[in-house]
Amino acid sequence: MQLHIPAPAVRASGYSIKEGSPEFDDVGIGLDEAEALGVDVVELPIYAWHLIVEGRVLDTRLKDLQRALAGRELGYTAHGALAINLMDLPDRLPRHEKVLAANIEIAAAIGARHLVVHTGFVRHPEDDIEVAYSRQRDALARAGDHAASLGVTLCVENIFRFIHARETATPSKLAGELAAIDHPSVKATLDVSHAYIRCTDARLDPIAEMAALAPHVAHFHLHDSFGRPNEGRPGDIWIYHPAEAVAFGEGDLHLPIGWGSIDWDAVIQAVRPEPGAVAILELNQAHWRELKDQIPVLQALAARFQPGLATAA
């Protein structure tokens, strides 16, 4: 009798390396560190590197990056430009799509199978929110076709309402948008801390919200916080220095796992992704001294996720 061994929910884990120089001439130091720590994969902050000018990939710089990444015993994922906003006003949307296309091409060229991009947000006071969601669905479907042709999966990350943002998707809203797009190369990145912050803002149950997104999740961002939004709005606690935000437990802190109040046991129980996800620790550089001790914590947490029942058979 042949035994069936189900694929794990999380196939690989690692962390986001430091942004470093915008010329990425110090990326080798970060890769040396990652190899010494024995992780499977690192996430590359391509948003912080000079690789694109006005939507055009700088081929010479890209070749330099390819050489810097070659010959390593690491897998790669990439984090695309944070400024990409597919819910922006229609006259600016082509620029966002152009930069996203360049990010997809870079991810393919460096062998990053997952490209993380943030879900969009609405800022303009007169923009129609549901029309903006429609723009994003259409743009993601087009980008998904481009990504699929190059062997890349777009992993759309849930965020929270940055300052001046009227709207961004809750995890369950993002789940509905991805279901409507229904593209095999457009999946989700579940950022657990972002989910807690967004759900505190919207007065929603974060565990139920994340469970709704789980069937679409191909990528995780794992870090800790206290789930409290703080974007410097009237009514937020005033913070002078980032260390004070940590002292008060306010905002998107990217703390070591276990430092905050996220109920990781409940997250593990509720969030059951398709098999083969990637788990990335996103640690604030202010806490880099904790990285070595965080790797076994990350690996143990990633190993506890179970695949969704519909796909585990």
Disulfide bonds with the S-S distance in Angstrom:
none
